[in-house]
Amino acid sequence: MFKNYLKIAWRNLLKNKVFTTANLIGLSTAFAIAILLGMTAMFDLSFDQFHKKKDTVYQLYLSNQTPKGTTISVVNPIPLAPALKEEVPGIKHIARSLSQDALITYQNKDFDLDAEYVDNDFFTLFSYPVIIGNTQEPIPNKNSIALSESTAKKIFGDGNAIGETIFLQQGREQVPFTVASILKDTPVNTSVDFDIVIPFESHREYLPNIDIWDSYNHLVYLELEEGVSLSQFEKNTRSFTNQHYENQIESMVRDGALPDTNGQYKQFHLLPYSDVAFVSYATGIAIVNRTFPYLILGIALLIIFIACANFINMNIALGEKRLKEIGMRKTLGAVKRQLFGQFWLESILIFVVSIVLGLIAAHLLLDPFKTLFNTQATLSNLSKPVILVGFFLSLLLITLIAGGYPALILSKLNAIRALKGKWEMGKNRLRNGLIVLQFVIAIVLISGTIVLHGQIQYMRNKDLGYNKEQVVSIPLNGKMDSYRVVQLLREELKNNPNILSVSGADNNLGRGRDGSLSTSKWRFDYKERSIGTNVLTVDHDYLKTLDIPLVSGRSFSKEYGADSLSIVINETMAKELNEKDPLSVKIQEDEATYTIIGVLKDYHFQNINREIEPLTLFMNTDWDLYYAYVKVSPAAIAKSYDAINAAWGKVEPQAEFLGSFLDENVDRTFRREKTMATIITSGSVLGILLSCIGLFAMSMLVVTQRTKEIGVRKVIGASVSSITLLLTKDFLKLVGFAFLIAAPLAWYFLNNWLESYPFRITLSPLYFAMAGFLAMLIAFLTVGARTIRAASANPVKSLRTE
């Protein structure tokens, strides 16, 4: 019996090639895209989940009460971690961690590596397996280091790396280190990625700041003793904080800050490490937000829903062509159960073939998808048993519902009316409801696409206060003194008419120091107030190279000597000082007195998504530069870049040239927004296409049901356009109703999303009107193509008697 059902099902699918093909294309495409999107979401959600102690290890952060509200700091002073371990009860393990670039030399060969400076407890807290070496102490002393497996192979080839000496460039010195351990390469889904691990106490800033509590440069992770709660830890740290931050707390009180609900001006908190990749501190509290991967999963589910809704509607539409078959089967004795089984088996066949085609398509599209969406995800991210079981159960449920409902409807048809070819579907509430839901989804996605692209374009075109199109930034990754490199570059390029200016700084606009977005901080007392500022070390011509205008005063200049005790501040910093004329104001810091010589116009030296903060520029040759800036002529961008590359080869022949234009660096700061826009754009395009497939099927059903009516209207003189409008208006009403639902929904979600950006576009009704118009136009073209053909047909054919 089953074999007979299977044969009939297969023949029916081949007989109705248009519907079968449309269903296969819709479902297999939806399954393929859903698999790839699910893969991406699972990859994002898997970040840092491989650590065995991910739920018991915490990142330390500090909340600070200021007159303007609460701020959060995750970077810490060097003496903090040891003091916490010694003075605060309940800490089992604690480790400091600092990410930084490292220039390593071995046998006259240089290697640019990603370094992590850590305490030994770092390996107790985190799961970075040791392949060769002491698993308890991978870096047993301050002169030892650990290398990742691939880095060891890169430096030493197939030779034994253990016991070998390499040299680390620290400022103007080369410091020897002995390779003590080889670590397994870090997985791609980790927040801490490194090539080399170095003892924290070997960092060049360690000894100068070993007792300094107002210099912040690293993260702290810890594990609590069993039975110690997070609230108990916070309570234990209060007296510690009040003691070690006494001066800062006095300044907060003096400035008018209000304490928190526990009466604290500074309070340590702990964030579970499993949440670190998803946390934001922008609002002054730790907000863990997994919206992005869940949004991807949501889009995948919506695409599946649209495809399944199409399948239901198309199968019901196909039933119109099979009315006489159904009536004949019932007349010959077929019962409802048998008919249901026959139609459901056809649905299962479609689903099985679609799933297979979807899996093949997902595999073939994997590499282009990864490139387009900038992800390192692989299909193995979906290979966990719980995901596979969930995927199988979801497919089973989808098959039961999407395949079972049309089968149930068709098996319930009256035999006599079916033989007469009469189709009773009542008011078609389910059919219309599915069409409305499909277009609600499509219009929301189209609205999201328009707004996302608008916000990205706004950020890309926003005036950042400096010239980002004509300036090349070059990491100073060689062994030579940074100021010497900048000067030699200046000399090499001075006779090139396309090179307009050369300077340097310790921070890369759009990228930050060492590829991060962080800057150095400085806090000082001024007129009985504590003032904090970001600090930037620069060379002569910094403002000239970046076209940053001065509001008052002057910039650094060789005409005034070294200028090592002069500083230039931005407008926001001038407001913090609250002086009518900040020029010549003197700021005392330890044994040095700095004089303000200029005020520059505010510019975005950090991420564009952050408000502009106070900034102070120094020109002190005791502090290294990390990047060179070269301004080029707009008339010869490519030619100038090649000239800079050639000059770099002469100045630093052993160091790799890694120059990039500042606008490229800035673009990287909203990479996630661009990825989100790409995903939503793809989802909206796919959603509208799948919805149109469903509309096409419904238009075929309507045309079939109203064939004789069309013929009568043509005989009495109705035009093709009037008949087309008659047949399409009901569908357009459904799309219009979908727009009325989708517009407020889209506005609500998009407005909430935009509120996270301090600089953003204004939501205009035009965005949603464009989305609605586009959906309406596509729906009209889809339905119109079928109805025009029906309206143009010879009425004689449609008026034949039964």
C-alpha positions, 0 to 999 in steps of 0.5 A: 500500500505504501509503495503504491502511495509513493508511486502516485505521489511521485507521479503527481509531483512530476505532473504538476511541474510548476508547483513542484518546482516553485515549492522546491525552490522556495523550501530548499532556498529557505532551508539553505539560508536558515542553515547558514544563518543558524551556523553564524548565530551558533558561532557567535553564541559559542564565543568563550564557551569552550572554557571549562570554568566559563561560569565560575570565572569573572571579569572585574569591573569598577563602577564610578559615581560622577556628577554626570552619572555612573561610569564603568572602568574595566581596565585596572592599575597594576597593584590592584590584583595582588592587593585584592588577593591579599586583603579581600577574603573569598578570592581563590585565583586571580590573574591580570591580562594585557593584550599587545603587539610584540616584535620578536627576533630570532636568528636575525628574523623579525616576527610581528605577533599578538602577545598576551601578558598574564599572571600564571593563574591565567592558565588555571582560570582559562582552558588554553591547553599546554602541549609541551611544557609544565601544565601547572606553570607554563611560564615559570619565571619572568624570563620565560614565554609560551608560544602557540603551536602555529607560532612555534612552527612559524619561528622554529619550523619542525625543530624543538622550540623548548629552551630556545632564546628569542628577543622581545623588542621593548622600547629601544631594547631587545630583551631575551626570553626562553621558550618554556611551553608550547600551547594549543592554538587558540580557537577562533571563537575566543575573546583572547587570541594570542600567538605568544604569552609573556609574564605580566611582570615582564611588561615594560610598564610593570616596574614604573607603575608597580605602586601607582593606583591611577594608571590603568592598562589591563584586565583582571579575571578571578575565581571565587572560593566555593560558597562565596556569592557575588554580592558577598564579594562586592560587600567584601571589597567596599572597605578595600576600595575606600582605602585604596581609592581614598583620594579619588573618592574625596575628589568625587565628593568635592565635585558633587557626585552622589553615592550609589544605593549602598553609599559607595562612590566606587564599587567593584562588580563581577561579570561572568566570563561567558558574558564578556563577549556580549557586554556593553558598559555604555550606559553606566551599567553592565548590559549583556546583549545577545541581540545580534545572534538572536536576530540572525536566528529570528531572520532564519525562522522568519524565512522558514515561516514564509517558505512554509506559508507559501507551501501551505497556500500553494498546496491548497491552490494545487487542490483546485486542479485535483478536484475531480481526482479527489471526487473520483477517489472518494466515489471509488471508496477512498476514505478521508484517512487514505486521502490524507495519507496520500497528500501528506506523503506528497508533502513529505517527499517535497520536504525531504528533497528540499532538505537534501537540496538545502544541505547541498546548497548550504555546503556550496554557498559556505565560502561565499557566505563567510566572505559576504558576512565576514564570519569564521563560522563553519557547519561544525557549529551546528554539529552539537547533539542538542542542536542536531536533535532540535533541528530534526524535531523542528523539521518534523514539526514543520513537516507535520504542520505545513504538510499536514494542514493542506492534506487535511483540507483536501481530504475533507472535500465533498465528493459530489462538489469535487466531481463538479469542480466546485471549490469551497474555502469559505472566507479564506481567513487562514490563506489571507492571514498567512499572506498578511504575515508574510508581508508584515515580515517582508516590510519590517525587514525592508524597513530595517534594511533602509534604516540600517543602510541610512545609519551606516551611510550617516556614520561613514559620511559624518564629519569626524573633525579630521581628514580621513581620506588622505591620511595613511597610518603606518604601525611602527613595528620595527626596532628603531626608535619611533621618533627616529623612524618618523623623522627618516620617513619625513626626510625620505618623502620631503621631495615628493610633491604628492606627500603633504605632511608626515607626523606620528602618534601613539594611537591609531584613529579608528583602530586605537593602540594595538588594534583596540579602541582604547587610549591612555588615561590621566587624572589630576587635581585642579582647583580642588577638583579631580579631572580625567582626560584621555592622553595622546602622545604626538609628534610635530605636525600632528594637527597639520597632517590631520587637518584638525583646526585650532580654536585658540593658541598654537600647536606644537612647533620646533620653533619653540624648542622641545615643547615637552612640558606643553600640552594641547587640549580639545574643546571638551577638556577646556569645558572641564577646566571651566576657565574663561581662557584656558591658555597658559593654565598650568597643570601640576602632575608629580614633579612636572608642570604642564602649560596649555598652549592651544585648544583644538576643535573637538574631533572623534579620536575614539569610536564614532559611537561614543561621545567625544571625551576630554583629550590632552595632547603631549609631545614628550619624546620619553613616551613612544609613538606607535604609528606614523601618519602621512598626508597625501595629495588627493590627486595621486592617492595610489601613487603616493601610497606606493611611494610611502611603501617604498620609503618604508622599505628604506627606513625599516627594511626588516619590518613589514609595511602595514599602512592603511588609510584612516577611512578604512580604519574607521570603516572597521569600527562599524563592521558589525553594523555592516554585517547586520545590514547585509544579513537583513538586506539578504533576509528582506530580499529573500523574504519578499521573493518567497512571499511573491512565490506565494502570491503567484500561487494564490493568483493562480487559484483565484484566476482558476476560481473566477475563470467564467466570471472573467469570460462573462465580463470580457463578453459584456465589454470589460477591458483588460485593465479593469479585469486586472485591477479587479483580480489584484485589488484584494491582494493589494488590500492584504499587502496594505493591511500588512503595511499598517501592522508592519510600520509601527512594529518596524518603527518601535524596533528600529527606534530602540536600536538607534537609541544606542547610538549617540550620533544617529539618523532621525527616523522619517516616515518616508523610510517606512513609506518606501518599504510599503511602496516597494512591497506593494509594487512587487506584489502588484507586478507578481499578481498582475503578471498572472492576472493580465494573462488571464484577462487577455485570454479568449473568453470562449474557452472560459465560457464552455459548459461543464 
